[in-house]
Amino acid sequence: MDRIQVIYVFGSGHSGSTLAGLLLGAHSRIECVGEVKQYERSAKRDRACNCGRPIPDCGYWQEVHRLAGFNPALETPAVNAIEQERFGRINTAFIRAVLKHTGKEVFCDTSKTKKRLHKYLSCPEFEVTVLHLVRDGRAVAFSNQRKGRVFRRYCHRWNKRNMREKHALFESGLAPDRYHCIRYEDLVANPQETLSLFQETLGLDFEGGQMDRWGAGNHHIGGNHMARKNEGRIRLDTAYLDSLGTLQWIVATGLQARALKAYGYAFSRRGMERQLGRT
């Protein structure tokens, strides 16, 4: 049996994974259900997927369960299984069922974590392409601060995810031609050109319908409110440029300097405003 084609979105939270998943999932050959890592918790707690129905009552997920041979009334499918063989077996059944139900060929998981990606890479059933989404680390830390989290801690976490954990991917067997990096800012500014370049590596053309990311509906799990609301045109979130104090900007830039330079972000606030077309 052919290996399953998986796009795995890797990166920090608040870096555009929901937007990327919605756009990719609007392709006629790609199915994205959001953050698969959230599936078990969401199903057990009767949380709704983005169609508005609780997962156990959603027709989409009921059919996926039937095709995969799962009986959620007895046990929620352990898509986060710790043991590698069990992880491979359950996720293979889960993803094949999603693709069979939708008639698509490529599966997209926006879970973002290194741990889940390593498990995919260790499964011979999957052929994984990594889409690494990066956003200005100061914006990511600011977004977490708005949720009551510690600003400095998320400066460090951004560094870890986008530098140390990124390099560890290649040590765990990821082929360089299976890794692609996209900046959130570029995706928002020009989604068609940015995704066209990525999809070409998979042998997929960009489709006009991908810009209508709400048109086909979605059954995403996790992610932010973009997956649940039609917000019209895609907008770049630049609130951090106006809201971060001078001291926070200096601290974050100092902590993240090496990574900011590696990904092409200006150190100064004015430099970022120029990059983002605000001057």
C-alpha positions in Angstrom: 0.0 0.0 0.0 1.3 3.5 -0.9 2.7 5.7 1.9 0.4 8.4 3.2 1.4 11.9 2.2 1.4 14.2 5.3 2.1 17.9 5.5 3.1 18.7 9.1 3.0 22.3 10.2 5.8 22.9 12.7 6.4 26.1 14.7 5.4 28.2 17.7 1.9 29.0 18.7 0.5 32.3 17.3 2.5 31.9 14.1 -0.2 31.5 11.6 -0.8 27.7 11.6 -4.6 28.1 11.6 -4.5 30.3 8.5 -2.1 28.0 6.7 -4.3 25.0 7.5 -7.4 26.7 6.2 -5.7 27.7 3.0 -4.1 24.3 2.4 -7.3 22.5 3.3 -9.2 24.4 0.7 -7.2 22.7 -2.0 -9.1 19.9 -3.8 -6.4 17.3 -3.0 -5.4 18.4 0.6 -7.5 17.8 3.7 -6.7 19.6 6.9 -8.5 18.9 10.2 -6.4 21.3 12.3 -4.4 20.2 15.4 -4.8 16.4 15.5 -3.0 16.5 18.9 -6.1 18.1 20.3 -8.5 15.4 19.0 -8.5 13.1 22.1 -9.1 15.8 24.6 -11.8 17.5 22.4 -13.6 14.2 21.8 -13.6 13.2 25.5 -14.9 16.5 26.6 -17.6 16.7 23.8 -16.0 19.9 22.4 -17.3 21.1 19.1 -15.2 20.9 16.0 -15.5 24.1 13.8 -18.8 23.1 12.2 -20.3 23.9 15.7 -21.3 20.3 16.6 -19.6 18.2 19.3 -17.2 15.8 17.8 -19.3 12.7 18.8 -22.4 14.3 17.1 -20.7 15.6 14.0 -21.5 13.7 10.8 -18.0 14.2 9.4 -16.3 12.6 12.4 -18.9 9.9 12.7 -18.1 8.7 9.2 -14.3 9.0 9.9 -14.8 6.8 13.0 -16.8 4.2 11.0 -14.3 4.0 8.2 -11.4 3.7 10.7 -13.1 1.0 12.6 -13.2 3.1 15.8 -16.0 3.0 18.4 -15.7 6.3 20.4 -18.6 5.1 22.7 -16.1 2.5 24.0 -12.8 4.3 23.7 -11.5 7.6 22.2 -8.9 6.8 19.5 -5.5 7.4 21.1 -4.0 9.5 18.4 -1.4 10.7 20.9 -0.3 7.2 21.9 3.1 7.1 23.5 4.2 3.7 22.3 5.4 4.1 18.7 3.8 1.0 17.2 0.4 2.0 18.6 0.8 5.6 17.5 1.5 4.4 13.9 -1.4 1.9 13.8 -4.0 4.3 15.2 -2.9 7.4 13.2 -2.6 5.4 10.0 -6.3 4.2 10.4 -7.4 7.7 11.4 -5.7 9.5 8.5 -6.6 6.9 5.9 -10.3 7.2 7.0 -10.2 11.1 6.7 -8.7 10.8 3.2 -11.2 8.2 2.1 -14.1 10.1 3.5 -13.1 13.3 1.7 -11.7 11.8 -1.5 -8.4 13.7 -1.0 -4.8 12.5 -1.2 -2.7 14.6 1.1 -3.3 15.1 4.9 -2.3 18.2 6.8 -1.8 18.3 10.6 -1.2 21.7 12.2 -0.2 20.3 15.6 3.2 22.2 15.5 5.0 20.2 18.2 8.4 18.5 17.7 7.2 15.4 19.7 4.4 14.6 17.3 6.5 15.3 14.3 9.2 12.9 15.5 6.5 10.1 15.8 5.3 10.7 12.2 8.9 10.6 11.0 9.4 7.3 12.8 6.4 5.7 11.0 7.2 4.0 7.7 3.5 4.5 6.7 4.0 8.2 6.4 5.9 10.4 3.9 6.2 13.6 5.8 6.8 17.1 4.4 7.4 19.8 7.0 6.1 23.3 6.6 7.9 25.4 9.2 5.9 28.6 10.0 7.9 31.4 11.6 6.6 34.7 12.9 8.6 37.6 14.5 9.4 36.2 18.0 8.5 39.5 19.6 5.0 39.3 18.1 4.6 35.7 19.4 5.8 36.6 22.9 3.4 39.6 22.9 0.4 37.4 21.8 1.1 35.0 24.7 1.5 38.0 27.1 -2.0 39.1 26.1 -3.2 35.7 27.4 -1.7 36.3 30.8 1.5 34.4 30.1 5.1 35.4 31.0 6.6 37.5 28.2 10.2 36.6 28.8 9.4 32.9 29.0 7.8 32.9 25.6 10.8 34.7 24.1 12.9 31.8 25.2 10.3 29.2 24.0 10.3 30.8 20.5 14.1 30.5 20.4 14.0 26.9 21.4 11.3 25.9 18.9 12.7 27.8 15.9 16.4 27.1 16.5 17.3 24.1 18.6 14.2 22.0 17.8 14.4 22.9 14.2 18.0 21.7 13.9 17.0 18.5 15.8 14.6 17.6 13.0 17.4 16.8 10.6 19.1 14.7 13.2 16.0 12.5 13.5 16.0 11.7 9.8 14.1 14.5 8.0 15.5 14.9 4.5 16.4 18.6 3.7 14.2 18.5 0.6 11.2 17.7 2.9 11.7 20.8 4.9 10.2 24.2 3.9 10.2 27.4 5.9 7.5 30.2 5.4 7.3 33.4 7.3 3.8 34.3 8.6 4.3 37.9 7.4 4.9 36.6 3.8 2.0 34.3 3.9 -0.4 37.1 4.9 1.1 39.6 2.5 0.9 37.3 -0.5 -0.7 33.9 0.2 -1.0 32.8 -3.4 2.6 33.3 -4.3 3.9 31.9 -0.9 1.7 28.8 -1.0 2.3 28.3 -4.7 6.0 27.9 -4.1 5.4 25.4 -1.3 2.8 23.4 -3.1 5.0 23.1 -6.2 7.3 20.9 -4.1 4.4 18.5 -3.7 3.4 18.6 -7.3 0.3 20.6 -6.6 -0.7 23.8 -8.3 -2.3 26.7 -6.4 -6.1 26.7 -6.9 -8.1 29.9 -6.9 -10.6 28.4 -4.5 -7.9 28.3 -1.8 -8.4 32.0 -1.2 -12.0 31.3 -0.3 -10.9 29.4 2.7 -14.4 29.2 4.2 -16.2 28.0 1.0 -16.0 24.3 1.6 -16.6 24.5 5.3 -14.2 22.9 7.8 -14.1 20.5 10.7 -10.9 21.8 12.3 -9.9 20.8 15.8 -8.1 23.4 17.9 -6.5 26.5 16.5 -7.7 30.0 16.9 -11.0 31.7 16.1 -10.1 32.1 12.4 -11.3 28.6 11.9 -14.7 29.4 13.3 -15.4 32.8 11.8 -15.5 34.2 8.3 -13.4 37.3 8.9 -13.2 38.4 5.2 -9.8 39.3 3.9 -6.6 38.1 5.5 -5.1 40.8 7.8 -1.6 41.1 9.2 -1.6 41.4 13.0 0.9 44.1 13.9 -0.4 45.1 17.3 2.9 44.3 18.9 4.6 47.1 17.0 2.4 49.6 18.8 1.9 47.9 22.1 5.3 46.6 23.2 7.1 49.0 25.5 10.7 50.1 24.7 12.2 47.9 27.4 10.3 44.8 26.3 11.3 45.4 22.7 15.0 45.7 23.8 14.8 42.6 26.0 13.0 40.4 23.4 15.4 41.5 20.6 18.4 40.8 22.8 17.1 37.3 23.8 16.1 36.4 20.2 18.8 38.3 18.2 20.4 35.2 16.6 17.1 33.7 15.5 15.6 37.0 14.4 18.7 37.6 12.1 18.5 34.0 10.8 14.9 34.5 9.7 15.4 38.0 8.3 13.7 40.1 10.9 14.9 43.7 11.6 16.2 44.4 15.1 14.6 47.9 15.4 11.0 48.7 15.6 11.3 51.1 12.7 13.0 48.5 10.6 10.1 46.1 11.2 7.6 48.8 10.3 9.4 49.3 7.0 9.5 45.5 6.4 5.8 45.3 7.0 5.0 48.3 4.8 3.8 50.6 7.7 6.0 53.5 6.8 
